[in-house]
Amino acid sequence: MSVIKKIKNHRIVKVACKTIFVLCSHLPAQKKLVVFESFSGKQYSCNPRAIYEYMEQQHLGFQMVWSVNKNYIEQFKEANIPYVKRFSIRWFILMARAQYWVTNSRMPLWLPKPKHTTYVQTWHGTPLKKLAMDMKEVHMPGTTTEKYKENFKREAQNWDYLLSPNAYSTKIFRSAFQFKKDVVEVGYPRNDFLYVNNNCKKIEELKKKTVYL
């Protein structure tokens, strides 16, 4: 692990970041501010993208901004998509004041969700393998099975809504995430374009890929 990464992962740095965020949380809530994030700020993709583009097309009057990892900013610049650099001062302020967080992966565990913020977890796939609390063993650098599960459970407790593509996934999500709040079983927004516009060509392309795999 590089020296810079060690510094970033240091407990003191995390405590400092949390302190800054808590202070920012005392700022007035900004209604109709939505912060989107996909795969920890590394992509403009998946369910958060589909929700963002729908809201943009409907002109609903929301201020929408993407949380972006500093190494992936260029694609947002080129596409003229509003963004904020993850872990910048402006990011802390926007995250602390936002009415909604919309993401398909986990937020940093040290990041407390403000009381005025609604956290929408869209997730990113249909579980074909064991997830989180249902895993027997976790083999990841820097953590243990017990710690991983506890951290995942704590994160899931911050979610206000969890999207599910089907009943099969809902059952697994409830168990794997120990999620007790609202599961919105309406399908994944990223799949809407396949049937809203009856996109037969795209459907056939995806079927061929599935057969090939």
C-alpha positions as semicolon CSV with decimal commas, in nm:
position;residue;x (nm);y (nm);z (nm)
1;M;0,000;0,000;0,000
2;S;0,136;0,346;-0,093
3;V;0,219;0,607;0,173
4;I;-0,061;0,835;0,047
5;K;-0,316;0,555;0,068
6;K;-0,200;0,471;0,421
7;I;-0,248;0,833;0,522
8;K;-0,597;0,841;0,370
9;N;-0,694;0,522;0,553
10;H;-0,554;0,642;0,885
11;R;-0,809;0,657;1,166
12;I;-0,722;1,018;1,251
13;V;-0,796;1,129;0,895
14;K;-1,131;0,949;0,901
15;V;-1,221;1,110;1,234
16;A;-1,125;1,452;1,095
17;C;-1,343;1,396;0,786
18;K;-1,636;1,288;1,000
19;T;-1,593;1,596;1,219
20;I;-1,594;1,825;0,915
21;F;-1,906;1,654;0,785
22;V;-2,089;1,683;1,118
23;L;-2,009;2,055;1,126
24;C;-2,139;2,094;0,770
25;S;-2,457;1,912;0,875
26;H;-2,549;2,214;1,088
27;L;-2,591;2,418;0,770
28;P;-2,953;2,460;0,652
29;A;-3,089;2,165;0,456
30;Q;-3,115;2,233;0,084
31;K;-3,451;2,106;-0,037
32;K;-3,460;1,952;-0,383
33;L;-3,084;1,889;-0,382
34;V;-3,004;1,536;-0,500
35;V;-2,653;1,389;-0,493
36;F;-2,598;1,090;-0,722
37;E;-2,312;0,841;-0,712
38;S;-2,233;0,523;-0,905
39;F;-1,975;0,267;-0,794
40;S;-1,804;0,498;-0,544
41;G;-1,787;0,787;-0,788
42;K;-1,608;0,597;-1,063
43;Q;-1,886;0,583;-1,323
44;Y;-2,179;0,764;-1,481
45;S;-2,389;0,450;-1,504
46;C;-2,645;0,203;-1,375
47;N;-2,961;0,286;-1,182
48;P;-2,846;0,627;-1,053
49;R;-2,785;0,737;-1,413
50;A;-3,130;0,618;-1,524
51;I;-3,299;0,804;-1,238
52;Y;-3,092;1,117;-1,303
53;E;-3,173;1,123;-1,676
54;Y;-3,544;1,067;-1,611
55;M;-3,556;1,352;-1,359
56;E;-3,365;1,575;-1,600
57;Q;-3,609;1,501;-1,884
58;Q;-3,910;1,569;-1,663
59;H;-3,781;1,913;-1,554
60;L;-3,887;1,856;-1,194
61;G;-3,697;2,152;-1,053
62;F;-3,436;1,955;-0,859
63;Q;-3,073;2,058;-0,830
64;M;-2,881;1,745;-0,923
65;V;-2,509;1,682;-0,888
66;W;-2,284;1,377;-0,918
67;S;-2,028;1,271;-0,658
68;V;-1,716;1,181;-0,858
69;N;-1,382;1,021;-0,775
70;K;-1,104;1,261;-0,873
71;N;-0,959;1,009;-1,121
72;Y;-1,285;0,993;-1,320
73;I;-1,378;1,360;-1,348
74;E;-1,289;1,400;-1,716
75;Q;-1,585;1,196;-1,846
76;F;-1,825;1,417;-1,652
77;K;-1,657;1,733;-1,780
78;E;-1,676;1,616;-2,141
79;A;-2,045;1,526;-2,108
80;N;-2,121;1,854;-1,927
81;I;-2,271;1,667;-1,631
82;P;-2,279;1,863;-1,303
83;Y;-2,039;1,707;-1,054
84;V;-1,849;1,760;-0,733
85;K;-1,515;1,602;-0,651
86;R;-1,553;1,334;-0,386
87;F;-1,414;1,436;-0,043
88;S;-1,359;1,800;-0,144
89;I;-1,487;2,077;0,086
90;R;-1,776;2,145;-0,154
91;W;-1,858;1,772;-0,150
92;F;-1,885;1,774;0,230
93;I;-2,118;2,074;0,215
94;L;-2,343;1,932;-0,057
95;M;-2,362;1,586;0,099
96;A;-2,447;1,739;0,436
97;R;-2,722;1,962;0,296
98;A;-2,874;1,727;0,036
99;Q;-3,236;1,616;0,061
100;Y;-3,155;1,293;-0,124
101;W;-2,861;1,059;-0,177
102;V;-2,898;0,817;-0,467
103;T;-2,628;0,553;-0,505
104;N;-2,578;0,192;-0,617
105;S;-2,296;0,104;-0,376
106;R;-2,196;0,178;-0,019
107;M;-2,098;0,516;0,121
108;P;-1,794;0,549;0,351
109;L;-1,885;0,408;0,690
110;W;-1,757;0,717;0,872
111;L;-2,008;0,934;0,682
112;P;-2,314;0,990;0,905
113;K;-2,643;1,041;0,721
114;P;-2,806;1,374;0,815
115;K;-3,156;1,350;0,963
116;H;-3,301;1,555;0,679
117;T;-3,149;1,332;0,408
118;T;-3,335;1,045;0,241
119;Y;-3,090;0,775;0,132
120;V;-3,205;0,577;-0,173
121;Q;-2,996;0,263;-0,231
122;T;-3,055;0,136;-0,586
123;W;-2,805;-0,152;-0,574
124;H;-2,662;-0,281;-0,902
125;G;-2,759;-0,639;-0,983
126;T;-2,951;-0,958;-0,917
127;P;-2,778;-1,159;-0,641
128;L;-2,660;-1,488;-0,791
129;K;-2,413;-1,546;-0,509
130;K;-2,406;-1,492;-0,133
131;L;-2,400;-1,130;-0,020
132;A;-2,298;-0,950;0,298
133;M;-2,453;-1,117;0,606
134;D;-2,524;-1,438;0,414
135;M;-2,156;-1,494;0,331
136;K;-1,985;-1,765;0,534
137;E;-1,637;-1,621;0,495
138;V;-1,499;-1,293;0,363
139;H;-1,148;-1,283;0,222
140;M;-1,062;-0,917;0,167
141;P;-0,747;-0,725;0,261
142;G;-0,774;-0,519;0,578
143;T;-1,087;-0,678;0,722
144;T;-1,226;-0,991;0,884
145;T;-1,551;-1,173;0,817
146;E;-1,705;-1,038;1,138
147;K;-1,591;-0,681;1,076
148;Y;-1,707;-0,685;0,713
149;K;-2,053;-0,806;0,810
150;E;-2,089;-0,558;1,094
151;N;-1,982;-0,267;0,870
152;F;-2,226;-0,373;0,598
153;K;-2,509;-0,398;0,850
154;R;-2,433;-0,052;0,987
155;E;-2,429;0,095;0,636
156;A;-2,761;-0,071;0,543
157;Q;-2,924;0,080;0,851
158;N;-2,871;0,422;0,693
159;W;-3,072;0,334;0,383
160;D;-3,428;0,463;0,375
161;Y;-3,530;0,284;0,057
162;L;-3,378;-0,012;-0,127
163;L;-3,468;-0,085;-0,489
164;S;-3,526;-0,446;-0,592
165;P;-3,571;-0,589;-0,943
166;N;-3,792;-0,882;-0,837
167;A;-3,931;-1,092;-0,551
168;Y;-3,632;-1,327;-0,565
169;S;-3,391;-1,039;-0,502
170;T;-3,611;-0,884;-0,234
171;K;-3,596;-1,199;-0,024
172;I;-3,217;-1,218;-0,053
173;F;-3,169;-0,845;0,012
174;R;-3,375;-0,865;0,329
175;S;-3,155;-1,146;0,458
176;A;-2,816;-1,035;0,327
177;F;-2,846;-0,669;0,431
178;Q;-3,064;-0,729;0,740
179;F;-3,277;-0,451;0,593
180;K;-3,597;-0,372;0,785
181;K;-3,720;-0,061;0,602
182;D;-3,896;-0,019;0,266
183;V;-3,789;-0,236;-0,026
184;V;-3,926;-0,086;-0,348
185;E;-3,981;-0,387;-0,572
186;V;-4,041;-0,212;-0,905
187;G;-3,754;-0,336;-1,120
188;Y;-3,432;-0,155;-1,199
189;P;-3,458;0,192;-1,357
190;R;-3,163;0,112;-1,586
191;N;-3,382;-0,146;-1,764
192;D;-3,669;0,092;-1,839
193;F;-3,546;0,179;-2,188
194;L;-3,583;-0,183;-2,296
195;Y;-3,961;-0,183;-2,267
196;V;-4,065;0,182;-2,251
197;N;-3,959;0,229;-2,612
198;N;-4,000;-0,140;-2,702
199;N;-3,631;-0,150;-2,793
200;C;-3,636;-0,484;-2,978
201;K;-3,293;-0,442;-3,133
202;K;-3,126;-0,383;-2,796
203;I;-3,317;-0,669;-2,636
204;E;-3,195;-0,910;-2,906
205;E;-2,835;-0,791;-2,862
206;L;-2,854;-0,856;-2,488
207;K;-3,008;-1,200;-2,543
208;K;-2,718;-1,295;-2,770
209;K;-2,468;-1,181;-2,508
210;T;-2,648;-1,384;-2,242
211;V;-2,643;-1,698;-2,457
212;Y;-2,276;-1,645;-2,534
213;L;-2,189;-1,612;-2,166
